[in-house]
């Protein structure tokens, strides 16, 4: 059904932009999920819906790649870009699914910090993606990519401290395992944002 909702004449840039916008929405939904531990199942279900919507866009982009003779930039770059973008939402959905399955309701400051970093990273990715329509105006795009790289480093530091705190302060090994999985899924999402930024930077440097 979702496939039928996609305009048939939608170009690669529109697909990238809609995917990026949905990923920002997914990241923000996760921030809401971890804000107070309320309505976790319902919010996790909504994030799953968003992940499905981004999957549909990804598949549409790959299909278009196979049927379009002339592409706006290298085919391999297009495929890598949409695939890495899709990975971001996959990891967000993975984190929310674990929150629901493990019935984690007492939120930690670390999960909230990781979620906040992820929102900023997805927003920076969305701004960079929007610039692909005109790579000759490259400076702003490169600044967004640099911001994503900075945020990935920030996420790494939060993850290291969060895991160390888990092992230091929690006597329940199952709880440690649960939170560690959630933290790592969020950091993996931020890592994929950096991958997206690196691909965009390569496209810009090649075509600007």
C-alpha distance (Angstrom), angle and dihedral (degrees) to the residues before:
residue distance angle dihedral
X1 . . .
X2 3.81 . .
X3 3.79 90.1 .
X4 3.80 90.5 59.4
X5 3.80 89.8 54.8
X6 3.80 92.5 62.4
X7 3.82 114.0 97.2
X8 3.78 108.3 -116.3
X9 3.78 93.5 -137.7
X10 3.79 95.0 51.2
X11 3.81 110.5 133.5
X12 3.80 128.9 -140.7
X13 3.80 92.9 -98.2
X14 3.81 92.6 54.4
X15 3.79 90.5 48.9
X16 3.82 91.5 50.4
X17 3.79 91.8 47.8
X18 3.81 95.6 47.9
X19 3.79 90.7 47.2
X20 3.80 91.2 50.4
X21 3.82 92.3 47.7
X22 3.80 91.7 51.2
X23 3.80 90.8 49.1
X24 3.80 90.3 53.7
X25 3.80 88.1 51.1
X26 3.80 90.3 50.0
X27 3.80 92.0 50.4
X28 3.80 90.9 49.5
X29 3.79 91.1 49.4
X30 3.79 87.9 54.2
X31 3.81 90.4 52.3
X32 3.80 87.7 54.4
X33 3.81 89.8 48.2
X34 3.80 93.2 55.4
X35 3.80 96.0 38.5
X36 3.79 93.8 89.8
X37 3.78 110.6 -17.5
X38 3.79 93.0 -106.4
X39 3.82 123.8 139.2
X40 3.80 91.5 1.7
X41 3.84 96.0 158.4
X42 3.81 92.7 49.2
X43 3.80 93.7 46.6
X44 3.79 91.4 45.9
X45 3.81 88.5 52.1
X46 3.81 90.7 52.2
X47 3.81 90.9 49.7
X48 3.79 88.7 51.5
X49 3.81 89.3 53.2
X50 3.80 90.3 51.9
X51 3.81 90.3 49.0
X52 3.81 88.7 53.6
X53 3.80 90.7 50.3
X54 3.80 91.2 52.3
X55 3.82 89.7 48.5
X56 3.80 89.5 55.9
X57 3.81 90.5 51.7
X58 3.80 91.2 47.5
X59 3.79 91.9 52.2
X60 3.80 90.9 47.0
X61 3.80 90.3 51.7
X62 3.80 92.7 50.3
X63 3.80 91.0 47.5
X64 3.79 90.5 50.9
X65 3.79 89.5 49.1
X66 3.80 89.6 59.2
X67 3.81 94.5 47.5
X68 3.82 101.6 40.1
X69 3.79 117.5 90.3
X70 3.82 97.0 -165.1
X71 3.81 119.2 38.0
X72 3.82 127.0 -169.0
X73 3.82 91.0 -118.0
X74 3.79 139.3 -7.2
X75 3.81 114.6 -33.3
X76 3.79 93.5 -135.4
X77 3.81 90.2 52.6
X78 3.80 90.9 50.4
X79 3.79 91.5 50.4
X80 3.80 93.3 46.3
X81 3.80 91.5 46.0
X82 3.80 97.4 52.7
X83 3.81 91.6 40.6
X84 3.80 93.7 53.1
X85 3.80 90.6 44.2
X86 3.79 88.5 54.0
X87 3.81 90.8 49.7
X88 3.81 89.7 60.5
X89 3.79 92.7 59.6
X90 3.80 91.3 41.7
X91 3.80 90.8 59.0
X92 3.81 92.6 45.6
X93 3.79 89.0 53.1
X94 3.80 90.2 46.3
X95 3.80 91.2 54.5
X96 3.81 93.6 47.6
X97 3.79 91.9 46.3
X98 3.80 90.5 54.8
X99 3.78 91.3 47.9
X100 3.80 88.8 56.1
X101 3.81 97.6 40.5
X102 3.79 94.5 46.4
X103 3.82 90.9 44.2
X104 3.78 92.5 -129.9
X105 3.78 106.0 177.4
X106 3.82 105.6 151.5
X107 3.78 100.4 78.3
X108 3.78 124.1 -147.5
X109 3.78 126.7 -138.7
X110 3.80 88.0 -124.0
X111 3.81 95.5 59.4
X112 3.79 89.1 48.4
X113 3.81 91.2 49.9
X114 3.80 92.5 48.7
X115 3.81 90.5 48.6
X116 3.81 91.6 50.1
X117 3.81 91.6 51.2
X118 3.79 90.0 48.7
X119 3.80 92.6 53.5
X120 3.80 90.9 53.0
X121 3.81 90.5 47.2
X122 3.82 93.4 51.0
X123 3.80 90.3 47.3
X124 3.80 90.9 52.0
X125 3.81 89.7 48.3
X126 3.81 90.2 51.2
X127 3.81 90.9 52.4
X128 3.80 91.2 48.7
X129 3.80 92.0 47.6
X130 3.80 90.8 51.9
X131 3.80 88.8 58.1
X132 3.80 93.1 59.9
X133 3.79 89.6 86.3
X134 3.79 88.1 71.6
X135 3.80 111.5 22.7
X136 3.81 90.8 173.6
X137 3.80 87.3 76.0
X138 3.75 87.3 62.7
X139 3.80 105.3 146.4
X140 3.78 96.3 78.9
X141 3.80 91.5 46.3
X142 3.78 92.3 52.2
X143 3.80 90.4 49.9
X144 3.81 89.8 54.5
X145 3.80 90.0 49.3
X146 3.80 90.9 51.2
X147 3.81 89.0 50.6
X148 3.80 90.3 53.4
X149 3.80 89.9 51.9
X150 3.80 90.3 50.5
X151 3.79 91.6 49.6
X152 3.81 91.3 49.5
X153 3.81 88.7 56.1
X154 3.80 89.6 48.8
X155 3.79 90.1 50.9
X156 3.79 91.0 50.2
X157 3.78 91.0 54.7
X158 3.80 92.7 48.1
X159 3.81 90.1 49.8
X160 3.80 93.6 50.8
X161 3.79 92.4 50.1
X162 3.80 92.3 42.9
X163 3.80 94.0 53.4
X164 3.80 91.9 45.2
X165 3.80 89.7 51.4
X166 3.81 91.1 48.9
X167 3.78 92.9 56.0
X168 3.79 93.1 42.2
X169 3.79 100.5 47.1
X170 3.82 107.0 28.4
X171 3.79 123.4 77.6
X172 3.81 93.8 -176.7
X173 3.83 107.8 87.6
X174 3.82 92.2 -165.2
X175 3.79 91.5 55.8
X176 3.80 89.8 48.5
X177 3.79 90.2 52.1
X178 3.81 93.1 48.6
X179 3.78 95.7 49.9
X180 3.80 92.5 42.4
X181 3.80 90.1 57.1
X182 3.81 91.7 50.0
X183 3.81 93.1 47.2
X184 3.79 92.7 48.4
X185 3.81 92.8 48.5
X186 3.81 89.8 54.2
X187 3.78 92.7 47.5
X188 3.81 90.0 47.8
X189 3.81 88.1 54.6
X190 3.81 89.9 53.5
X191 3.81 89.6 46.8
X192 3.80 89.6 55.8
X193 3.79 89.4 50.3
X194 3.79 86.4 58.4
X195 3.82 90.1 49.6
X196 3.81 89.0 53.4
X197 3.80 90.7 49.0
X198 3.80 91.1 50.4
X199 3.81 91.6 51.5
X200 3.80 91.5 49.1
X201 3.79 90.8 48.0
X202 3.81 89.9 52.9
X203 3.82 91.3 50.3
X204 3.79 91.3 49.0
X205 3.78 94.5 48.9
X206 3.79 90.8 48.5
X207 3.80 97.4 48.4
X208 3.80 107.0 26.2
